[in-house]
Amino acid sequence: MAGDFYSSIPVLDNFADAVRAENYRPLPDDWVVGFADVVHSTEAVANGRYKAVNMVGAGVIAAVDNALHRRSFPFVFGGDGASFAVSPADTPAVQERLRPWPVSRARNFNSILGSR
């Protein structure tokens, strides 16, 4: 359960503690890890469209956050994409929220990122 996992993670008061291996916990084996990548982002950034690329990458995190009704979940924002992990109980809601994501983002950002 997500709550059990989060209660096992230490609260860090000092940023330097973030590099200490003893402060990390492995994800539970049954959790799902998701990855998103903005296609052709290198070219888009080179053409000055980094804000659009960032918006699409951050939008994945926002979509998962909305699916979980703003409950905590681990994620990494990479600028041109994102990765995240969710519990088995949360997986269906996240899948439902992200299922239309590629089509809707392509429609909304095609003019910004450029079509292929």
C-alpha positions as CSV (number, residue, x, y, z in Angstrom):
1,M,0.0,0.0,0.0
2,A,1.2,3.5,-0.8
3,G,0.8,4.8,2.7
4,D,3.0,2.0,4.1
5,F,5.7,2.7,1.6
6,Y,5.7,6.5,2.4
7,S,5.8,5.9,6.1
8,S,9.0,4.0,5.7
9,I,10.8,6.9,4.0
10,P,12.8,9.2,6.3
11,V,12.0,12.9,6.2
12,L,15.2,14.7,5.3
13,D,15.8,18.1,6.9
14,N,19.3,18.6,5.4
15,F,19.8,18.6,1.6
16,A,23.1,16.8,2.0
17,D,21.3,13.8,3.3
18,A,19.8,13.2,-0.1
19,V,23.0,11.7,-1.3
20,R,23.2,9.1,1.4
21,A,22.2,5.6,0.3
22,E,20.8,4.7,3.7
23,N,18.0,7.3,3.2
24,Y,16.7,5.5,0.1
25,R,14.1,2.7,0.0
26,P,13.4,0.4,-2.9
27,L,10.0,0.6,-4.5
28,P,7.7,-2.2,-3.6
29,D,8.0,-5.0,-6.2
30,D,4.3,-4.7,-7.3
31,W,4.5,-0.9,-8.1
32,V,4.4,0.3,-11.7
33,V,7.0,2.6,-13.1
34,G,6.0,4.9,-16.0
35,F,8.1,6.8,-18.5
36,A,7.3,9.6,-20.9
37,D,9.5,11.2,-23.5
38,V,8.8,14.2,-25.8
39,V,9.6,13.0,-29.3
40,H,12.0,15.3,-31.2
41,S,12.6,17.4,-28.1
42,T,16.3,18.0,-28.9
43,E,15.4,19.6,-32.2
44,A,12.5,21.6,-30.7
45,V,14.8,22.9,-27.9
46,A,17.5,23.8,-30.6
47,N,14.8,25.8,-32.3
48,G,14.0,27.7,-29.2
49,R,10.9,25.8,-28.2
50,Y,12.1,24.6,-24.8
51,K,9.1,26.0,-22.9
52,A,6.7,23.9,-25.0
53,V,8.9,20.8,-24.5
54,N,8.9,21.5,-20.7
55,M,5.2,22.0,-20.6
56,V,4.5,18.6,-22.3
57,G,7.0,16.9,-19.9
58,A,5.6,18.5,-16.8
59,G,2.0,17.8,-18.1
60,V,2.6,14.1,-17.6
61,I,3.4,14.7,-13.9
62,A,0.3,17.0,-13.6
63,A,-1.9,14.3,-15.2
64,V,-0.7,11.6,-12.7
65,D,-1.1,14.1,-9.9
66,N,-4.7,14.7,-11.0
67,A,-5.4,11.0,-11.3
68,L,-4.2,10.5,-7.7
69,H,-6.2,13.5,-6.5
70,R,-2.9,15.2,-5.4
71,R,-1.7,12.3,-3.2
72,S,2.1,12.0,-3.0
73,F,3.9,9.8,-5.5
74,P,7.5,9.6,-6.6
75,F,8.5,11.2,-9.9
76,V,11.3,12.7,-11.8
77,F,10.9,15.6,-14.2
78,G,13.5,15.6,-16.9
79,G,12.5,18.6,-19.0
80,D,11.7,16.6,-22.1
81,G,9.9,13.9,-20.2
82,A,9.2,12.4,-16.9
83,S,9.2,9.1,-14.9
84,F,7.0,8.2,-12.0
85,A,5.9,5.2,-9.9
86,V,2.5,4.3,-8.6
87,S,1.0,1.6,-6.4
88,P,-1.0,-1.2,-8.0
89,A,-4.2,0.3,-6.5
90,D,-3.5,3.6,-8.3
91,T,-2.4,2.1,-11.6
92,P,-5.9,1.9,-13.3
93,A,-6.7,5.6,-12.5
94,V,-3.3,6.7,-13.9
95,Q,-3.6,4.5,-17.0
96,E,-7.1,6.0,-17.7
97,R,-5.8,9.6,-17.3
98,L,-2.7,9.0,-19.5
99,R,-4.4,6.9,-22.2
100,P,-5.5,9.9,-24.3
101,W,-2.3,11.8,-23.5
102,P,-0.3,11.2,-26.8
103,V,-3.2,12.2,-29.0
104,S,-4.4,15.2,-27.1
105,R,-0.8,16.5,-26.6
106,A,-0.1,16.1,-30.3
107,R,-3.2,18.1,-31.1
108,N,-2.5,20.9,-28.6
109,F,1.3,21.2,-29.1
110,N,1.8,20.2,-32.8
111,S,1.9,23.8,-33.9
112,I,4.4,24.6,-31.1
113,L,6.6,21.6,-31.4
114,G,6.2,21.2,-35.1
115,S,4.6,18.3,-36.9
116,R,6.4,15.4,-38.5
